[in-house]
Amino acid sequence: MIPMMVFIFLSIQLLVVAYIDFKTSKISNTWLIINFIFFCLLTIVYPKIYVWNFSVMLFPVAFLIVGFALFVVNIMGGGDSKYLSSLYLLIPLGFQEIVFLYLLYTTVIVGSSLLLFNTLKNFDKIVLLVKIGDVKGIKKIFGKKFTYAPVIFIAWMWFGWQNHSVLGY
């Protein structure tokens, strides 16, 4: 079970972070500190749900490692991966995998939609660039990152809607 207080806290936090990320394309490191402190408090308040062990750290560490690799190749922002890492500390171990699946599905849906929209919007330009062999020009069209915190928020809301029974309401 995910405590309702935690679900509401994360929902509000994700909404705020998504808004800030959308407006500024930046996620402050302050959120990492807030989430870590909140995790420490949760281990005291809910010791059966939030524990200090290696298993709890698998997803957070994976997000840091994979996120760094995606940052290096200019696919994901550094703030996104650090934020995801700290966010996963607040998701109880038993739900980390399913929340990840919702995040994965949402990423594919949003990413594919944006790719399709970008392709259709720039179709004539893409055809011209392909004809003249301008790979740099094509990379410019498709090489744009999108703000990821709104995608995380959508995935979290979708998870909560589909799994409301684990939230105790």
C-alpha positions as CSV (number, residue, x, y, z in Angstrom):
1,M,0.0,0.0,0.0
2,I,1.1,3.5,-0.7
3,P,0.2,6.0,2.0
4,M,-2.3,8.5,0.7
5,M,-0.3,11.3,2.2
6,V,2.7,10.2,0.1
7,F,0.7,9.9,-3.1
8,I,-0.8,13.4,-2.6
9,F,2.6,14.9,-1.7
10,L,4.2,13.3,-4.8
11,S,1.2,14.4,-7.0
12,I,1.5,18.0,-5.9
13,Q,5.3,18.0,-6.1
14,L,5.2,16.5,-9.6
15,L,2.7,19.1,-10.7
16,V,5.0,21.9,-9.5
17,V,8.1,20.3,-10.9
18,A,6.4,19.7,-14.3
19,Y,5.2,23.3,-14.4
20,I,8.7,24.6,-13.6
21,D,10.4,22.2,-16.0
22,F,7.9,23.2,-18.8
23,K,8.5,26.9,-18.2
24,T,12.3,26.9,-17.6
25,S,13.5,23.5,-18.9
26,K,15.4,23.1,-15.6
27,I,14.9,21.0,-12.5
28,S,16.5,22.3,-9.4
29,N,18.7,20.1,-7.2
30,T,16.7,21.3,-4.3
31,W,14.1,18.6,-5.2
32,L,16.7,15.9,-4.7
33,I,17.3,17.2,-1.1
34,I,13.6,17.5,-0.4
35,N,13.0,13.9,-1.6
36,F,15.9,12.5,0.3
37,I,14.8,14.2,3.6
38,F,11.2,13.1,3.0
39,F,12.5,9.5,2.4
40,C,14.4,9.7,5.7
41,L,11.2,10.8,7.5
42,L,9.1,8.1,5.8
43,T,11.5,5.4,7.1
44,I,10.6,6.6,10.6
45,V,6.9,7.1,10.1
46,Y,6.3,4.0,7.9
47,P,9.2,1.6,8.8
48,K,7.4,-1.4,7.2
49,I,7.0,0.3,3.9
50,Y,10.1,2.4,3.6
51,V,13.4,0.7,4.5
52,W,17.1,1.3,4.0
53,N,18.3,-1.6,1.9
54,F,20.0,-2.3,-1.4
55,S,16.8,-3.4,-3.2
56,V,15.2,0.0,-2.6
57,M,18.2,1.7,-4.3
58,L,18.2,-0.3,-7.5
59,F,15.9,1.9,-9.5
60,P,17.3,5.2,-8.2
61,V,20.9,4.1,-9.0
62,A,19.8,2.8,-12.4
63,F,18.2,6.1,-13.2
64,L,21.4,7.9,-12.3
65,I,23.6,5.6,-14.5
66,V,21.2,5.4,-17.5
67,G,20.3,9.1,-17.1
68,F,24.0,10.1,-17.1
69,A,24.5,8.0,-20.3
70,L,21.4,9.6,-21.9
71,F,22.7,13.1,-20.8
72,V,26.1,12.5,-22.4
73,V,24.4,11.7,-25.8
74,N,22.1,14.7,-25.4
75,I,18.9,12.8,-25.0
76,M,17.9,13.5,-21.4
77,G,18.6,16.4,-19.2
78,G,20.8,15.9,-16.1
79,G,18.1,17.3,-13.8
80,D,15.5,14.8,-15.1
81,S,17.6,11.8,-14.2
82,K,18.6,13.1,-10.8
83,Y,15.0,14.0,-10.0
84,L,13.8,10.6,-11.1
85,S,16.4,9.0,-8.9
86,S,15.3,10.9,-5.9
87,L,11.6,10.4,-6.7
88,Y,12.0,6.7,-6.7
89,L,13.1,6.7,-3.1
90,L,9.6,7.8,-2.3
91,I,7.9,5.0,-4.2
92,P,7.6,1.9,-2.0
93,L,9.7,-1.0,-3.3
94,G,6.7,-3.1,-4.2
95,F,5.5,-0.4,-6.6
96,Q,8.7,0.8,-8.2
97,E,8.5,-1.7,-11.1
98,I,4.9,-1.0,-12.0
99,V,5.4,2.8,-11.8
100,F,8.4,2.3,-14.1
101,L,6.2,0.5,-16.6
102,Y,3.7,3.4,-16.5
103,L,6.6,5.8,-17.0
104,L,7.9,3.7,-19.9
105,Y,4.5,3.6,-21.6
106,T,3.9,7.3,-21.1
107,T,7.4,8.1,-22.5
108,V,6.8,6.0,-25.6
109,I,3.3,7.5,-26.2
110,V,4.4,11.1,-25.6
111,G,7.8,10.6,-27.4
112,S,6.1,9.0,-30.4
113,S,3.4,11.6,-30.6
114,L,6.0,14.4,-30.5
115,L,8.1,12.6,-33.1
116,L,5.1,12.2,-35.4
117,F,4.0,15.8,-34.9
118,N,7.6,17.1,-35.6
119,T,7.8,14.9,-38.7
120,L,4.5,16.1,-40.1
121,K,5.2,19.7,-39.2
122,N,8.6,19.6,-41.0
123,F,7.9,17.0,-43.7
124,D,8.7,19.2,-46.7
125,K,11.9,20.3,-45.0
126,I,12.9,16.7,-44.1
127,V,12.3,15.5,-47.7
128,L,14.5,18.4,-49.0
129,L,17.3,17.7,-46.4
130,V,17.2,13.9,-47.3
131,K,17.5,14.7,-51.0
132,I,20.5,17.0,-50.5
133,G,22.0,14.7,-47.9
134,D,22.1,17.2,-45.1
135,V,22.4,15.0,-42.0
136,K,23.1,17.9,-39.7
137,G,19.9,19.6,-40.8
138,I,17.9,16.5,-40.1
139,K,19.5,16.1,-36.7
140,K,18.6,19.7,-36.0
141,I,14.9,18.9,-36.6
142,F,14.9,15.7,-34.5
143,G,17.6,16.6,-32.0
144,K,15.4,18.6,-29.6
145,K,14.8,17.3,-26.1
146,F,11.4,17.6,-24.6
147,T,10.7,18.5,-21.0
148,Y,10.4,15.2,-19.1
149,A,8.8,16.2,-15.8
150,P,5.3,16.6,-17.3
151,V,5.7,13.0,-18.7
152,I,6.6,11.8,-15.2
153,F,3.5,13.6,-13.8
154,I,1.2,12.0,-16.4
155,A,2.6,8.6,-15.7
156,W,2.2,9.1,-11.9
157,M,-1.5,10.2,-12.4
158,W,-2.1,7.3,-14.7
159,F,-0.6,4.9,-12.2
160,G,-2.8,6.4,-9.4
161,W,-6.0,6.2,-11.5
162,Q,-5.4,2.6,-12.6
163,N,-4.2,1.4,-9.2
164,H,-6.4,3.4,-6.8
165,S,-6.9,0.3,-4.6
166,V,-3.3,0.4,-3.4
167,L,-3.8,4.0,-2.3
168,G,-6.4,3.1,0.3
169,Y,-9.3,5.1,-1.2
